[in-house]
Amino acid sequence: MSRGGHLNMGVAMALALSGCYSATGLGRARTLGQAHVEVGGQVELTTNSGRLNTQTSLPWAHVGGLVRVGVHDRVDLGARVSFAAIDGADSVSVWVDPKFQLVRSANATRGLDVALVTSVGWHQVRLGGTPWHLPQGAIAVLFGANFGPHQLILSGRGGYQAMIGTSMVTQHVGWGAVSVGGAFRVGRWDLVPELLLGWAPGVTFNAERMEEQRSGAGQAQIGFSFVHRW
Amino acid sequence: MALGACAVPARDSGGFCAADRPTRPQGAPSPTWHRDVAPIVEAFCVRCHREGGLAGDSFESYLRVFAARESVARSVRARTMPPYLAAPCCARYRHSWGLSDEQIATVLDWVDAGAPEGSPMDRGARIEPPTAGLSRRDVSLSVTEPYAPTPPRGSTDDVRCFVLDWPGTARTFVTGLEIESADRSLLHHVIVASVSGEDADRVARLDRDEAGAGFSCNDGAGSLRGVTMLGGGLIGGDFPEGIGIAVEPRSKIILNIHYSTVAARPGAVDRPSVHFRTDANARPAEPLALTNPAWLIGDAMRVRAGDRDATFFYRYRPRVSTRGRTMFLRSVTPHMHTFGSRLTVRVLRANGERACVLEIPRWRFGWEQVYWLEESIRLDPDDELYLECHFDNSADNQPVPGAAPRDFTFGGNSQDMCAAFLSMTEAAR
């Protein structure tokens, strides 16, 4: 009976508006080096900006896995997969993330590294029986400052996603984001906490009253990945 | 997590209601006015079709109906009159004032036979008009100041929202309601809703900021945010036994009234009242909103100019709302605006069976209401809800006659919506 504030609507909006993909987990701004491999997992919390409306600022948790292989001293191939699910609503996303070293400090324990990551992915959001498919592409430039075995990572990113579904007109959304994080070496493990803030300026949201219509969607992600390196 | 969602969800084609003209039993005698048609007209039509009534034509005599017989047949066959939108072939509803298939067939056969009067001595049995009324009135609220409907320039319709203070000091359940108007000839349609907290303050401000009783809702019901719909339509009554809708203390009650001045007397004014049956305890009807959230984004629900039958549908397995429980659907409130032409709500069962919840073959903006199901409809955890809306954006169906069609999306009153608001309970009764 109530026309607002339903949990299902909130979750639906949170999923739909964020795209709900996992954007963290790209790791260090330094490629692994040929024949090196890292494998790990990831958890991530996502929330939308309250500007959309207060009912959609729900946190949303992903869990996932990632793998990265050094195919050249300056080129890695990586892949990520992430999931989110509650009863009746779920999402899955898959990314392929090649990483290219643009600037590589001679010494891995100090100096600056810069890497470019070109990602393509597919993300599916399902609420009940009707899934939305979001093919997407993104470019990230990672800046890494090395402090001994650890690295401070800053990034700037841009991306595009299409939202495709049954009985709807496909929506096209461009987005940008910045992030700050750190890679902390513990033995053969890298622990990588990250904070990412994103903004999709072109997306609009309809409402019963014109003055309640909104444009632009913000998103914050807090990610934590842990990878084992061989 | 189940990821078996690769198949494209299909439109659930095939209606529950036959498009064919309803027929009477073979061998039934040809209908006459006095024996067959007059009881139907008196029960369902003269409430509005009378001298001084809401409708323009009076149907209080054989000759009047005879003169309008062709128009009557068209409207009855199209089910646009009486203006009860739900098709009876889909489900049965409490307080329905729609004609049954047999009654429609009787009227059509009568017109086809030349609309014979028959003998006044051979008068058919009276049909009880579909007015249920409240079993008791626990709370009565009235607008204190008379209101003279003042439609915007070029219109005969005025939609007004009146704000009334709910007297309850504790959470109370509304278990029935009834609307009373000082001048029924003005009344076209009523929606009753409650609103609490900040939204109540906002509505009170809107009321204060505008002179006279209430405030203008001519931009649709858009001013009403965070409302809980309690009821609607012109005929009220008790909700199904044991079912209630909670109203919080310090709530505001909103009477959203669509006035029509077509048949109004000069200087006609209204001072509406609403009566409630209340109970301290009731089984709360849990809400469930059915719409595709994607349509709220950009032009995801774009209807092209000139499209006579733009169709959108959505399938939804509402486990988030039902929390995995088996629930029972009790009511449905469809929602579209002026471009809407048809709407369907169904349950698609996991075993392939289907249940019809609501089918509105000809949507009309002014007659939105709550439909309480006579028999609840079971909703198992793996069942899907299905919503389908049709829109007519042709030149013949513009809100402002003569205006050129233009594209529209999901949104406000100059656009349109496709949604249904359902209520459900854990128990079937």
HADDOCK unambig.tbl for C-alpha pairs under 7 A between the chains (distance, minus, plus):
assign (segid A and resid 1 and name CA) (segid B and resid 228 and name CA) 5.59 0.50 0.50
assign (segid A and resid 1 and name CA) (segid B and resid 229 and name CA) 5.54 0.50 0.50
assign (segid A and resid 1 and name CA) (segid B and resid 287 and name CA) 4.62 0.50 0.50
assign (segid A and resid 1 and name CA) (segid B and resid 288 and name CA) 6.80 0.50 0.50
assign (segid A and resid 1 and name CA) (segid B and resid 421 and name CA) 5.69 0.50 0.50
assign (segid A and resid 1 and name CA) (segid B and resid 422 and name CA) 6.17 0.50 0.50
assign (segid A and resid 1 and name CA) (segid B and resid 423 and name CA) 5.96 0.50 0.50
assign (segid A and resid 2 and name CA) (segid B and resid 226 and name CA) 6.86 0.50 0.50
assign (segid A and resid 2 and name CA) (segid B and resid 227 and name CA) 5.94 0.50 0.50
assign (segid A and resid 2 and name CA) (segid B and resid 228 and name CA) 4.24 0.50 0.50
assign (segid A and resid 2 and name CA) (segid B and resid 229 and name CA) 6.38 0.50 0.50
assign (segid A and resid 2 and name CA) (segid B and resid 287 and name CA) 6.11 0.50 0.50
assign (segid A and resid 3 and name CA) (segid B and resid 226 and name CA) 6.22 0.50 0.50
assign (segid A and resid 3 and name CA) (segid B and resid 227 and name CA) 6.31 0.50 0.50
assign (segid A and resid 3 and name CA) (segid B and resid 228 and name CA) 6.57 0.50 0.50
assign (segid A and resid 3 and name CA) (segid B and resid 289 and name CA) 6.91 0.50 0.50
assign (segid A and resid 4 and name CA) (segid B and resid 226 and name CA) 5.63 0.50 0.50
assign (segid A and resid 8 and name CA) (segid B and resid 320 and name CA) 5.66 0.50 0.50
assign (segid A and resid 8 and name CA) (segid B and resid 321 and name CA) 6.01 0.50 0.50
assign (segid A and resid 12 and name CA) (segid B and resid 293 and name CA) 6.30 0.50 0.50
assign (segid A and resid 13 and name CA) (segid B and resid 293 and name CA) 6.18 0.50 0.50
assign (segid A and resid 16 and name CA) (segid B and resid 294 and name CA) 6.62 0.50 0.50
assign (segid A and resid 85 and name CA) (segid B and resid 1 and name CA) 6.53 0.50 0.50
assign (segid A and resid 87 and name CA) (segid B and resid 319 and name CA) 6.16 0.50 0.50
assign (segid A and resid 87 and name CA) (segid B and resid 320 and name CA) 6.08 0.50 0.50
assign (segid A and resid 88 and name CA) (segid B and resid 317 and name CA) 6.82 0.50 0.50
assign (segid A and resid 88 and name CA) (segid B and resid 318 and name CA) 6.67 0.50 0.50
assign (segid A and resid 88 and name CA) (segid B and resid 319 and name CA) 4.77 0.50 0.50
assign (segid A and resid 88 and name CA) (segid B and resid 320 and name CA) 5.49 0.50 0.50
assign (segid A and resid 127 and name CA) (segid B and resid 316 and name CA) 6.78 0.50 0.50
assign (segid A and resid 128 and name CA) (segid B and resid 316 and name CA) 4.51 0.50 0.50
assign (segid A and resid 128 and name CA) (segid B and resid 317 and name CA) 3.75 0.50 0.50
assign (segid A and resid 128 and name CA) (segid B and resid 318 and name CA) 5.90 0.50 0.50
assign (segid A and resid 129 and name CA) (segid B and resid 315 and name CA) 5.71 0.50 0.50
assign (segid A and resid 129 and name CA) (segid B and resid 316 and name CA) 5.16 0.50 0.50
assign (segid A and resid 129 and name CA) (segid B and resid 317 and name CA) 5.60 0.50 0.50
assign (segid A and resid 130 and name CA) (segid B and resid 9 and name CA) 6.14 0.50 0.50
assign (segid A and resid 130 and name CA) (segid B and resid 315 and name CA) 5.83 0.50 0.50
assign (segid A and resid 130 and name CA) (segid B and resid 316 and name CA) 6.41 0.50 0.50
assign (segid A and resid 131 and name CA) (segid B and resid 5 and name CA) 6.70 0.50 0.50
assign (segid A and resid 166 and name CA) (segid B and resid 9 and name CA) 6.85 0.50 0.50
assign (segid A and resid 167 and name CA) (segid B and resid 312 and name CA) 5.41 0.50 0.50
assign (segid A and resid 167 and name CA) (segid B and resid 313 and name CA) 5.98 0.50 0.50
assign (segid A and resid 168 and name CA) (segid B and resid 295 and name CA) 6.92 0.50 0.50
assign (segid A and resid 168 and name CA) (segid B and resid 300 and name CA) 4.97 0.50 0.50
assign (segid A and resid 168 and name CA) (segid B and resid 301 and name CA) 5.60 0.50 0.50
assign (segid A and resid 169 and name CA) (segid B and resid 299 and name CA) 6.66 0.50 0.50
assign (segid A and resid 169 and name CA) (segid B and resid 300 and name CA) 4.32 0.50 0.50
assign (segid A and resid 169 and name CA) (segid B and resid 301 and name CA) 6.24 0.50 0.50
assign (segid A and resid 169 and name CA) (segid B and resid 302 and name CA) 6.81 0.50 0.50
assign (segid A and resid 170 and name CA) (segid B and resid 300 and name CA) 6.36 0.50 0.50
assign (segid A and resid 171 and name CA) (segid B and resid 300 and name CA) 6.42 0.50 0.50
assign (segid A and resid 203 and name CA) (segid B and resid 298 and name CA) 6.44 0.50 0.50
assign (segid A and resid 204 and name CA) (segid B and resid 297 and name CA) 5.73 0.50 0.50
assign (segid A and resid 204 and name CA) (segid B and resid 298 and name CA) 4.86 0.50 0.50
assign (segid A and resid 205 and name CA) (segid B and resid 296 and name CA) 5.49 0.50 0.50
assign (segid A and resid 205 and name CA) (segid B and resid 297 and name CA) 4.62 0.50 0.50
assign (segid A and resid 205 and name CA) (segid B and resid 298 and name CA) 5.78 0.50 0.50
assign (segid A and resid 206 and name CA) (segid B and resid 296 and name CA) 4.98 0.50 0.50
assign (segid A and resid 206 and name CA) (segid B and resid 297 and name CA) 6.13 0.50 0.50
assign (segid A and resid 206 and name CA) (segid B and resid 298 and name CA) 6.73 0.50 0.50
assign (segid A and resid 206 and name CA) (segid B and resid 410 and name CA) 6.39 0.50 0.50
assign (segid A and resid 206 and name CA) (segid B and resid 411 and name CA) 5.28 0.50 0.50
assign (segid A and resid 207 and name CA) (segid B and resid 411 and name CA) 5.07 0.50 0.50
assign (segid A and resid 207 and name CA) (segid B and resid 412 and name CA) 6.26 0.50 0.50
assign (segid A and resid 208 and name CA) (segid B and resid 222 and name CA) 5.32 0.50 0.50
assign (segid A and resid 208 and name CA) (segid B and resid 411 and name CA) 5.04 0.50 0.50
assign (segid A and resid 208 and name CA) (segid B and resid 412 and name CA) 4.05 0.50 0.50
assign (segid A and resid 208 and name CA) (segid B and resid 413 and name CA) 6.99 0.50 0.50
assign (segid A and resid 209 and name CA) (segid B and resid 222 and name CA) 5.44 0.50 0.50
assign (segid A and resid 209 and name CA) (segid B and resid 412 and name CA) 5.01 0.50 0.50
assign (segid A and resid 210 and name CA) (segid B and resid 412 and name CA) 6.19 0.50 0.50
